[in-house]
């Protein structure tokens, strides 16, 4: 594996920086079951980092540790050079980490625009009372946030549905709205939990394009869980592979693709 201690440049000319997040010897238990077993890896500034593995490997549990939903019994989580102690998910979001969910978590009765606006809540400074009467600073602040949201709507090409209740949208568009809501928080690190799940080929192509554009145009670091290996190998700069809670591979897509332990556990390609 190449030395990336000082960052590196990808084949398409993108510059990947130093370590943004580091997971050090993470162990997570539920009762007597170890969902994650002494795993270490890092996520570098500007990269697209995939976490893959069979069902039950512990991938979503790892994403929940990163986003603050779970607190590991052992190990350390470092972000932007600081050790992060236990904290609520909303405080993690304020640090600059946003996520989407495997099962879509939107407000069906609210419009697309209003759903995306909820992603700005951690950035709002006015109090509940001033927001309620919508006056003065609160009014100006909401106008500024709405302008940011409108730019995201344009970026993700969902202008025609901006006033549509989310509950009336097809699955693929709901996934795009959830991505928009996460982007509205202006994250430094964006976590995507199976962003292609349940999509048809055309929807996957659209989502892949948007993920690449988010990474490139917003300079957003991305960590994603995905089962479609074609998507993973095409999008990712590096891949970490989990199996039964353990790390069994970590490297570039080519390095992972040729790792025999990964092949045996997950990719299912016969030995030469």
Backbone bond lengths (Angstrom), bond angles and torsions (degrees), N, CA, C in turn:
res aa  C-N    CA-C-N  psi(-1)  N-CA   C-N-CA  omega(-1)  CA-C   N-CA-C  phi
1 X - - - 1.477 - - 1.524 109.09 -
2 X 1.334 115.89 137.94 1.455 119.01 -176.35 1.525 111.63 -71.91
3 X 1.331 114.42 153.42 1.468 120.88 177.41 1.521 109.01 -75.39
4 X 1.341 116.36 119.43 1.457 120.86 -178.74 1.522 111.13 -119.90
5 X 1.343 116.41 23.44 1.463 119.78 -175.00 1.526 112.39 -62.53
6 X 1.340 117.19 -28.77 1.462 120.57 179.94 1.525 112.34 -105.59
7 X 1.337 116.74 18.10 1.441 120.48 -176.05 1.523 110.61 86.25
8 X 1.316 117.04 179.31 1.456 120.37 -178.69 1.523 108.89 -161.90
9 X 1.315 115.33 169.63 1.457 122.44 178.90 1.522 108.60 -112.12
10 X 1.325 116.80 132.11 1.461 120.65 -179.09 1.523 110.20 -77.07
11 X 1.342 115.19 170.44 1.466 120.54 -178.91 1.522 112.03 -61.64
12 X 1.342 116.71 -28.44 1.465 119.55 -179.70 1.530 112.55 -93.77
13 X 1.338 116.20 11.95 1.459 119.88 172.46 1.512 116.09 91.36
14 X 1.344 119.08 1.69 1.465 120.73 178.62 1.524 109.29 -76.79
15 X 1.317 116.21 141.22 1.458 121.42 179.19 1.517 110.24 -94.23
16 X 1.326 116.70 121.77 1.460 122.85 175.68 1.518 108.19 -99.62
17 X 1.325 116.55 128.92 1.454 120.56 -173.93 1.516 114.23 -91.17
18 X 1.318 115.17 -154.96 1.454 121.49 -179.26 1.515 112.07 -79.03
19 X 1.329 115.48 -173.38 1.464 121.44 -175.45 1.525 110.38 -68.48
20 X 1.337 115.77 125.30 1.463 122.20 175.00 1.524 110.17 -94.15
21 X 1.327 116.48 -45.72 1.461 122.01 178.93 1.519 109.33 -133.84
22 X 1.318 115.66 141.96 1.462 119.95 177.69 1.522 109.60 -134.38
23 X 1.327 114.80 129.32 1.457 122.02 174.09 1.521 107.83 -102.80
24 X 1.330 116.89 118.89 1.459 120.91 -174.07 1.530 110.15 -114.26
25 X 1.327 115.54 110.95 1.476 122.45 173.19 1.529 111.94 52.14
26 X 1.327 115.66 50.44 1.461 121.16 -177.00 1.524 110.81 -77.48
27 X 1.332 115.47 127.47 1.463 122.80 172.98 1.522 108.13 -129.41
28 X 1.340 114.88 128.25 1.466 121.18 -179.22 1.511 109.00 -127.57
29 X 1.343 116.27 126.42 1.463 121.04 -178.84 1.522 110.80 -120.09
30 X 1.321 114.89 144.45 1.459 122.38 169.42 1.528 106.47 -119.55
31 X 1.338 115.94 100.01 1.459 118.23 -171.98 1.521 109.40 65.15
32 X 1.329 116.07 -125.28 1.457 120.14 178.87 1.513 113.62 -92.85
33 X 1.320 117.44 4.44 1.467 121.39 -177.13 1.530 109.69 -99.54
34 X 1.322 116.52 126.89 1.455 121.47 175.92 1.524 109.11 -93.24
35 X 1.339 115.72 107.36 1.467 120.42 178.56 1.518 111.48 -77.48
36 X 1.345 116.46 -32.06 1.460 122.74 176.82 1.523 107.46 -132.70
37 X 1.329 115.50 133.23 1.464 120.16 -172.26 1.522 110.82 -123.28
38 X 1.311 116.78 94.60 1.464 123.09 170.04 1.534 111.99 53.76
39 X 1.332 116.71 56.42 1.462 121.42 -176.98 1.526 110.66 -103.36
40 X 1.331 114.82 136.44 1.463 121.80 174.75 1.528 109.27 -129.01
41 X 1.319 116.38 136.47 1.460 122.52 170.97 1.518 108.11 -167.05
42 X 1.331 116.12 166.61 1.462 119.04 178.70 1.523 110.31 -125.02
43 X 1.326 114.86 164.78 1.459 123.46 174.31 1.516 106.36 -125.21
44 X 1.335 116.16 125.77 1.453 120.26 -173.24 1.523 111.73 -98.86
45 X 1.311 114.65 149.36 1.455 122.10 -176.77 1.528 110.60 -59.44
46 X 1.349 115.96 120.62 1.456 121.05 175.60 1.506 115.90 94.31
47 X 1.320 118.62 -4.59 1.461 119.82 -176.59 1.529 112.15 -94.05
48 X 1.335 114.36 167.08 1.460 121.95 167.88 1.523 106.00 -107.94
49 X 1.318 116.49 114.58 1.470 123.97 -172.77 1.521 108.12 -112.69
50 X 1.311 118.07 120.14 1.461 121.87 179.87 1.522 110.75 -99.24
51 X 1.328 114.83 144.78 1.466 122.14 172.19 1.521 105.96 -119.77
52 X 1.334 116.65 116.88 1.458 120.35 -175.61 1.524 110.62 -126.78
53 X 1.328 115.50 169.09 1.462 121.80 177.83 1.516 110.31 154.33
54 X 1.321 116.81 167.81 1.466 120.75 179.71 1.524 111.41 -64.05
55 X 1.330 116.65 166.34 1.464 120.89 173.25 1.522 109.50 -56.83
56 X 1.320 116.19 137.19 1.461 120.39 -179.82 1.511 114.32 82.29
57 X 1.335 117.02 8.46 1.465 120.19 -177.92 1.525 112.73 -74.80
58 X 1.352 117.32 -19.82 1.457 120.92 -178.70 1.514 114.12 106.66
59 X 1.337 116.85 11.11 1.470 120.74 -176.34 1.528 112.25 -63.34
60 X 1.335 116.75 -50.68 1.464 119.60 -179.07 1.524 111.04 -65.41
61 X 1.331 116.68 -34.08 1.465 119.64 175.93 1.522 110.39 -61.99
62 X 1.330 116.25 -39.71 1.469 119.35 178.15 1.522 110.74 -65.36
63 X 1.327 117.03 -41.91 1.462 119.78 177.91 1.532 110.40 -62.70
64 X 1.319 116.67 -35.83 1.468 120.67 178.41 1.522 111.84 -70.09
65 X 1.324 118.04 -29.59 1.464 120.59 173.68 1.528 109.59 -68.51
66 X 1.343 116.38 -45.01 1.456 120.66 -179.34 1.526 110.78 -60.25
67 X 1.340 116.76 -40.56 1.468 120.48 -175.26 1.528 113.08 -88.35
68 X 1.323 117.89 -0.44 1.460 120.58 174.89 1.517 115.67 90.56
69 X 1.336 118.78 0.50 1.459 120.74 178.13 1.526 111.53 -69.67
70 X 1.326 116.26 -34.25 1.463 121.22 176.70 1.531 109.05 -117.99
71 X 1.325 115.30 145.50 1.458 121.53 175.17 1.526 107.77 -112.02
72 X 1.323 118.93 118.55 1.464 120.26 -177.59 1.521 111.63 -69.22
73 X 1.334 115.58 148.60 1.461 119.72 176.76 1.526 112.19 -73.77
74 X 1.325 115.74 -26.88 1.465 120.14 179.88 1.525 108.89 -137.99
75 X 1.328 114.93 153.32 1.451 120.75 176.59 1.519 113.18 100.71
76 X 1.324 115.27 176.76 1.456 121.98 -176.15 1.531 110.52 -132.34
77 X 1.341 115.43 143.94 1.458 122.49 174.35 1.528 107.52 -113.05
78 X 1.334 116.11 122.50 1.459 121.88 179.41 1.525 109.62 -115.48
79 X 1.332 116.37 136.14 1.464 121.20 179.69 1.517 109.01 -139.18
80 X 1.324 116.40 126.81 1.465 123.09 -178.36 1.533 111.91 54.95
81 X 1.312 115.87 37.03 1.457 120.47 175.77 1.504 115.80 84.14
82 X 1.344 118.21 2.80 1.463 121.91 -179.58 1.519 110.62 -120.65
83 X 1.313 115.15 141.17 1.459 119.41 175.33 1.527 108.84 -72.68
84 X 1.315 115.77 128.33 1.467 121.33 -177.86 1.525 109.60 -98.27
85 X 1.312 115.99 117.30 1.447 119.64 176.35 1.525 110.79 -79.81
86 X 1.338 117.97 179.33 1.471 120.74 177.93 1.523 110.55 -59.06
87 X 1.312 117.48 131.89 1.458 121.30 177.43 1.514 109.39 -154.54
88 X 1.328 115.76 157.06 1.454 121.75 -179.80 1.529 110.41 -66.03
89 X 1.354 117.10 152.29 1.469 119.70 -179.57 1.524 114.04 -56.08
90 X 1.359 118.09 -34.82 1.458 118.90 -178.71 1.529 110.83 -67.09
91 X 1.334 117.08 -31.18 1.465 119.97 177.05 1.524 110.38 -73.41
92 X 1.336 116.64 -35.25 1.461 120.18 174.81 1.529 109.65 -62.98
93 X 1.337 116.27 -40.56 1.462 120.41 178.33 1.522 110.53 -60.46
94 X 1.330 117.46 -39.46 1.461 120.78 179.61 1.527 112.24 -66.67
95 X 1.328 116.67 -23.28 1.462 120.14 176.10 1.528 111.62 -71.96
96 X 1.348 116.53 -20.09 1.451 119.48 179.81 1.511 114.37 117.31
97 X 1.336 117.28 28.07 1.467 122.11 178.59 1.523 108.19 -121.62
98 X 1.325 116.60 121.34 1.465 122.14 177.93 1.520 108.58 -124.33
99 X 1.350 116.52 162.72 1.460 118.75 -176.69 1.519 111.91 -150.78
100 X 1.321 114.27 160.18 1.459 122.11 165.31 1.519 107.10 -110.96
101 X 1.336 115.97 169.67 1.453 120.21 -174.00 1.524 111.30 -119.60
102 X 1.339 114.75 153.02 1.460 120.87 177.42 1.528 110.20 -60.07
103 X 1.324 116.19 -44.90 1.463 122.14 173.03 1.523 107.44 -99.64
104 X 1.316 116.36 119.65 1.466 122.00 -172.94 1.529 111.01 -52.33
105 X 1.331 116.33 129.93 1.464 121.96 -177.52 1.523 109.39 -120.33
106 X 1.335 116.21 71.11 1.453 121.94 178.24 1.529 110.12 -115.31
107 X 1.336 116.61 169.81 1.461 121.80 177.63 1.525 108.17 -97.30
108 X 1.339 115.99 102.47 1.467 121.07 -171.34 1.522 113.61 -59.60
109 X 1.326 118.11 -33.68 1.455 120.79 -176.71 1.519 114.37 -81.64
110 X 1.330 116.83 -9.25 1.458 121.15 -179.55 1.526 110.81 -96.31
111 X 1.308 116.72 154.94 1.459 121.02 179.01 1.523 110.70 -69.35
112 X 1.317 115.17 165.36 1.462 121.03 175.39 1.522 110.50 -57.13
113 X 1.329 116.78 -46.21 1.460 121.35 -179.86 1.519 111.70 -59.02
114 X 1.329 117.25 -46.90 1.465 120.26 -177.92 1.529 111.64 -67.90
115 X 1.342 117.03 -36.16 1.462 119.48 175.39 1.521 111.24 -60.31
116 X 1.311 116.16 -44.50 1.462 119.55 -178.84 1.523 110.45 -68.01
117 X 1.327 117.18 -34.86 1.465 120.65 178.19 1.523 111.90 -60.20
118 X 1.322 117.75 -30.75 1.469 119.40 179.35 1.524 111.44 -63.14
119 X 1.327 116.51 -23.14 1.458 119.43 176.66 1.519 113.47 -68.88
120 X 1.325 117.39 -13.84 1.463 121.80 179.95 1.525 112.93 -90.42
121 X 1.334 117.29 -4.17 1.467 120.10 -171.47 1.522 112.56 -58.16
122 X 1.332 117.67 -39.54 1.465 119.23 -178.34 1.524 111.98 -69.40
123 X 1.339 117.48 -12.68 1.464 121.09 -178.99 1.523 112.51 -99.33
124 X 1.339 117.02 -8.47 1.463 120.50 -177.03 1.527 110.87 -80.50
125 X 1.316 115.80 139.90 1.462 121.55 -176.17 1.523 113.24 -107.62
126 X 1.333 119.11 -23.09 1.464 121.26 -177.68 1.524 110.33 -73.36
127 X 1.340 116.36 151.17 1.453 121.97 -177.80 1.517 112.43 -78.27
128 X 1.328 115.46 172.38 1.461 120.91 -177.38 1.527 111.98 -62.94
129 X 1.340 117.12 -39.52 1.463 120.17 -177.90 1.527 110.72 -64.18
130 X 1.343 116.79 -48.44 1.461 119.34 -179.02 1.519 111.44 -65.99
131 X 1.354 116.65 -32.79 1.457 119.35 175.92 1.531 110.56 -66.53
132 X 1.343 115.24 -38.84 1.463 119.79 -176.89 1.524 111.65 -64.85
133 X 1.340 117.05 -41.39 1.461 119.00 -179.12 1.525 112.20 -87.17
134 X 1.353 115.68 -9.69 1.476 122.93 174.55 1.513 110.73 48.88
135 X 1.334 113.41 68.22 1.466 119.17 -175.33 1.525 109.62 -142.24
136 X 1.312 116.10 148.56 1.455 121.44 173.36 1.515 113.33 61.36
137 X 1.343 114.79 -126.78 1.463 121.22 -176.08 1.525 111.66 -59.77
138 X 1.326 116.50 -37.38 1.470 120.20 -179.62 1.526 110.48 -63.81
139 X 1.314 116.63 -40.40 1.457 120.85 179.17 1.530 110.83 -65.09
140 X 1.328 115.83 -44.79 1.459 120.11 179.03 1.528 110.97 -64.00
141 X 1.330 115.50 -40.52 1.462 119.62 -178.96 1.528 110.89 -64.74
142 X 1.321 117.54 -44.92 1.457 119.62 179.87 1.519 111.24 -63.51
143 X 1.317 116.97 -37.04 1.464 120.25 177.78 1.528 110.67 -61.84
144 X 1.328 116.05 -42.72 1.466 120.34 178.40 1.525 111.18 -63.88
145 X 1.339 116.56 -43.05 1.465 119.83 179.63 1.532 110.89 -66.08
146 X 1.315 116.28 -38.33 1.468 119.74 179.71 1.533 110.84 -64.45
147 X 1.332 116.75 -36.71 1.464 120.04 177.60 1.525 110.51 -63.84
148 X 1.335 116.90 -39.86 1.469 120.67 177.37 1.526 110.08 -62.78
149 X 1.328 116.56 -43.13 1.460 121.09 -179.08 1.521 111.03 -65.00
150 X 1.324 116.94 -39.87 1.469 120.17 179.22 1.529 111.05 -61.70
151 X 1.325 117.21 -35.59 1.464 120.30 177.28 1.525 111.21 -65.75
152 X 1.332 116.88 -38.42 1.464 120.73 177.57 1.523 110.37 -67.10
153 X 1.325 116.39 -39.88 1.467 120.90 177.16 1.527 110.23 -59.88
154 X 1.314 116.98 -43.23 1.461 120.48 177.06 1.527 110.80 -64.57
155 X 1.316 116.00 -43.49 1.465 121.66 -177.57 1.529 111.53 -60.01
156 X 1.332 116.84 -41.43 1.468 121.46 -178.08 1.525 112.96 -92.05
157 X 1.315 116.22 6.86 1.466 122.71 172.54 1.530 112.52 58.24
158 X 1.332 115.42 48.06 1.465 120.10 178.79 1.535 111.13 -122.72
159 X 1.345 116.32 27.05 1.466 120.15 178.66 1.531 112.76 -56.61
160 X 1.351 119.64 -42.49 1.472 119.06 -175.59 1.528 114.29 -64.29
161 X 1.334 117.90 -18.10 1.467 119.92 -176.56 1.523 112.19 -112.14
162 X 1.321 117.46 12.25 1.467 120.43 -172.05 1.523 113.01 -59.74
163 X 1.342 119.43 -29.73 1.459 122.19 -179.93 1.535 112.78 -102.70
164 X 1.325 116.90 5.47 1.468 121.50 -178.48 1.523 110.67 -80.70
165 X 1.341 118.73 134.66 1.467 119.67 172.79 1.528 110.25 -59.43
166 X 1.312 116.93 134.58 1.460 121.38 -175.61 1.526 112.17 -58.99
167 X 1.330 117.10 -34.03 1.455 120.69 -178.79 1.518 114.05 -61.23
168 X 1.321 118.09 -16.68 1.457 122.24 -179.23 1.529 112.53 -94.39
169 X 1.321 117.75 -1.30 1.461 121.02 -174.93 1.532 111.72 -88.75
170 X 1.338 117.62 150.10 1.463 120.69 171.18 1.519 110.40 -68.36
171 X 1.315 115.39 162.35 1.466 122.22 -172.57 1.532 112.62 -55.61
172 X 1.327 117.14 -47.47 1.452 120.18 -176.75 1.517 113.74 -59.93
173 X 1.328 116.68 -38.62 1.463 120.23 178.29 1.525 111.39 -71.87
174 X 1.333 116.88 -33.95 1.468 118.81 175.58 1.533 110.51 -60.34
175 X 1.329 115.60 -40.51 1.462 119.52 177.99 1.529 110.73 -61.23
176 X 1.320 116.51 -38.57 1.463 119.98 -179.98 1.525 110.76 -69.12
177 X 1.330 116.98 -37.53 1.465 120.65 177.29 1.522 110.27 -64.70
178 X 1.325 116.88 -39.02 1.467 119.14 178.73 1.527 110.94 -65.45
179 X 1.325 116.37 -38.16 1.461 119.98 174.15 1.524 110.12 -61.33
180 X 1.331 116.78 -42.50 1.462 120.95 179.47 1.521 110.93 -61.04
181 X 1.328 116.89 -43.06 1.470 119.71 -179.87 1.524 111.06 -62.30
182 X 1.333 116.94 -40.74 1.462 120.06 178.17 1.528 110.87 -64.99
183 X 1.330 117.35 -40.59 1.457 120.92 178.52 1.523 112.26 -65.87
184 X 1.329 116.67 -29.09 1.461 120.46 -179.84 1.518 112.14 -61.47
185 X 1.319 117.29 -23.08 1.460 121.07 178.62 1.531 112.36 -79.61
186 X 1.336 116.81 -1.16 1.463 122.63 -179.20 1.528 111.92 52.19
187 X 1.340 117.18 55.17 1.466 119.57 -175.56 1.517 112.64 -74.00
188 X 1.314 115.34 149.36 1.461 121.39 167.98 1.526 109.17 -80.73
189 X 1.337 115.81 -34.41 1.465 122.18 178.06 1.519 108.19 -125.54
190 X 1.327 116.08 122.92 1.463 122.54 -179.82 1.519 109.09 -109.43
191 X 1.332 116.78 123.91 1.465 123.18 179.55 1.517 109.37 -102.71
192 X 1.325 117.24 124.41 1.460 122.78 -178.90 1.527 109.03 -117.81
193 X 1.320 116.07 115.30 1.465 121.64 -178.99 1.524 109.06 -97.66
194 X 1.327 115.83 100.62 1.467 124.24 -179.57 1.535 111.80 51.67
195 X 1.331 117.22 62.59 1.462 120.32 -177.23 1.530 114.03 -65.73
196 X 1.348 117.53 -18.83 1.471 120.15 -178.42 1.529 113.04 -100.09
197 X 1.322 117.79 -2.78 1.468 120.50 -174.23 1.521 111.39 -57.64
198 X 1.331 116.59 131.05 1.454 121.91 175.83 1.514 115.14 78.50
199 X 1.322 118.12 4.75 1.462 120.81 -177.17 1.523 111.50 -92.52
200 X 1.330 115.55 153.12 1.456 119.97 171.73 1.535 109.22 -83.57
201 X 1.324 116.71 177.82 1.458 121.06 -173.85 1.533 111.68 -60.67
202 X 1.311 117.07 -44.06 1.464 120.54 -178.94 1.524 111.33 -64.35
203 X 1.328 116.74 -41.71 1.459 120.44 179.59 1.529 110.71 -65.89
204 X 1.335 117.06 -37.48 1.465 120.72 177.56 1.528 110.89 -64.30
205 X 1.322 116.27 -40.64 1.464 119.48 178.92 1.522 110.59 -63.20
206 X 1.333 116.78 -42.19 1.463 120.47 178.53 1.523 111.05 -63.34
207 X 1.336 116.84 -47.09 1.456 120.16 -178.45 1.529 111.12 -64.38
208 X 1.329 117.25 -39.60 1.471 120.33 177.54 1.519 110.47 -60.20
209 X 1.322 116.64 -42.78 1.463 120.75 179.38 1.524 110.87 -62.76
210 X 1.342 116.55 -43.03 1.460 119.33 -179.13 1.529 111.45 -66.66
211 X 1.325 117.06 -38.07 1.469 120.02 178.69 1.529 110.40 -62.22
212 X 1.319 116.84 -45.24 1.459 120.45 177.52 1.527 111.17 -62.50
213 X 1.330 116.70 -40.77 1.461 120.52 -179.75 1.526 111.73 -66.86
214 X 1.332 116.89 -40.16 1.469 120.81 177.26 1.519 110.13 -60.26
215 X 1.328 115.79 -46.20 1.462 120.86 179.19 1.524 111.68 -61.86
216 X 1.316 116.30 -41.38 1.462 121.23 -175.22 1.525 112.33 -79.62
217 X 1.336 117.71 -51.87 1.462 121.14 -171.57 1.525 113.41 -81.77
218 X 1.342 117.45 -32.22 1.459 120.41 179.20 1.525 112.64 -97.36
219 X 1.353 116.67 -4.79 1.478 121.85 -175.84 1.525 111.15 55.36
220 X 1.324 115.47 38.12 1.466 121.54 -178.73 1.521 110.20 -91.70
221 X 1.317 115.94 126.25 1.459 120.94 173.32 1.519 108.44 -74.08
222 X 1.328 116.80 138.35 1.461 120.86 -174.44 1.526 110.28 -128.25
223 X 1.325 115.63 133.28 1.469 121.87 169.27 1.520 106.52 -120.68
224 X 1.332 116.44 127.41 1.455 118.98 -175.84 1.519 112.11 -133.82
225 X 1.327 114.17 148.70 1.460 122.94 169.36 1.518 106.85 -104.40
226 X 1.315 116.82 130.84 1.462 119.46 -179.34 1.528 110.23 -156.15
227 X 1.345 115.88 140.46 1.471 120.95 179.84 1.520 112.64 -94.29
228 X 1.328 117.60 -18.44 1.460 119.93 -179.62 1.531 108.10 -78.33
229 X 1.338 116.01 105.05 1.457 120.29 -173.98 1.525 112.25 -67.03
230 X 1.324 118.10 -29.55 1.459 119.95 174.98 1.508 111.09 -61.26
231 X 1.327 116.01 -44.46 1.465 121.57 178.25 1.520 110.39 -63.67
232 X 1.331 116.78 -46.90 1.469 121.36 -178.07 1.520 110.93 -59.03
233 X 1.314 116.46 -48.40 1.460 119.74 -176.36 1.530 112.04 -69.04
234 X 1.323 117.18 -30.64 1.459 120.55 179.73 1.530 112.41 -77.07
235 X 1.344 117.11 -37.51 1.463 120.76 -172.30 1.520 113.95 -89.44
236 X 1.315 117.95 -34.19 1.459 121.46 -162.58 1.527 112.99 -84.91
237 X 1.322 114.97 144.67 1.458 121.51 169.77 1.524 109.93 -84.06
238 X 1.336 116.30 -40.46 1.465 121.52 176.96 1.524 109.31 -142.27
239 X 1.324 114.55 156.47 1.457 121.42 -175.74 1.526 109.13 -133.76
240 X 1.343 116.36 132.33 1.458 120.66 169.80 1.525 107.17 -110.56
241 X 1.338 116.16 136.32 1.460 122.19 -174.48 1.519 109.50 -114.73
242 X 1.354 115.50 129.14 1.461 121.48 178.32 1.522 110.68 -115.27
243 X 1.324 115.89 149.68 1.460 121.80 175.64 1.527 108.03 -151.89
244 X 1.330 117.10 123.34 1.472 122.67 -177.53 1.528 111.35 50.59
245 X 1.339 116.37 40.98 1.451 120.85 175.56 1.513 115.50 83.06
246 X 1.335 118.10 -3.96 1.459 121.98 -178.75 1.525 110.66 -107.85
247 X 1.319 115.24 154.83 1.457 120.28 173.03 1.520 108.53 -87.51
248 X 1.342 116.13 124.92 1.465 119.70 -179.67 1.526 112.18 -116.94
249 X 1.318 117.48 -4.48 1.455 119.99 178.51 1.508 110.97 -164.98
250 X 1.334 115.84 151.24 1.460 120.64 -179.68 1.520 108.01 -162.73
251 X 1.327 117.01 119.93 1.455 119.31 179.43 1.514 111.21 167.67
252 X 1.307 115.71 -164.60 1.453 121.10 176.79 1.530 109.05 -68.23
253 X 1.342 117.78 163.96 1.463 119.09 176.92 1.525 113.37 -54.10
254 X 1.332 117.78 -41.21 1.461 119.99 179.24 1.517 111.71 -65.47
255 X 1.335 116.97 -41.06 1.463 120.29 178.98 1.523 110.82 -63.37
256 X 1.321 116.80 -42.35 1.466 120.49 179.70 1.517 110.92 -68.87
257 X 1.324 116.86 -40.31 1.465 121.78 -179.15 1.537 111.67 -60.91
258 X 1.337 116.33 -29.36 1.462 120.71 -177.24 1.526 113.44 -103.09
259 X 1.335 116.92 8.46 1.464 121.95 178.29 1.524 108.46 -82.22
260 X 1.320 117.66 116.27 1.463 120.50 -173.38 1.527 112.61 -64.45
261 X 1.323 117.45 -34.07 1.468 119.53 178.34 1.530 110.41 -65.34
262 X 1.326 116.35 -39.11 1.467 120.56 176.61 1.525 110.39 -66.93
263 X 1.317 116.59 -42.04 1.468 121.33 177.99 1.527 110.42 -58.13
264 X 1.320 116.07 -47.28 1.472 120.36 -177.43 1.522 111.86 -66.16
265 X 1.343 116.99 -38.46 1.463 120.33 -173.33 1.520 113.34 -85.34
266 X 1.344 116.35 -29.32 1.466 117.03 -168.02 1.519 115.26 -138.32
267 X 1.323 117.51 -49.08 1.448 119.25 -172.60 1.527 112.94 -74.24
268 X 1.338 117.20 -26.96 1.454 120.51 172.41 1.508 114.56 74.31
269 X 1.323 118.03 27.10 1.466 121.65 177.69 1.521 108.91 -95.36
270 X 1.302 115.83 135.28 1.472 120.05 -176.10 1.530 111.12 -67.45
271 X 1.355 115.62 156.13 1.451 120.85 173.58 1.518 110.55 -64.01
272 X 1.341 115.07 150.24 1.472 118.44 174.18 1.533 109.17 -67.55
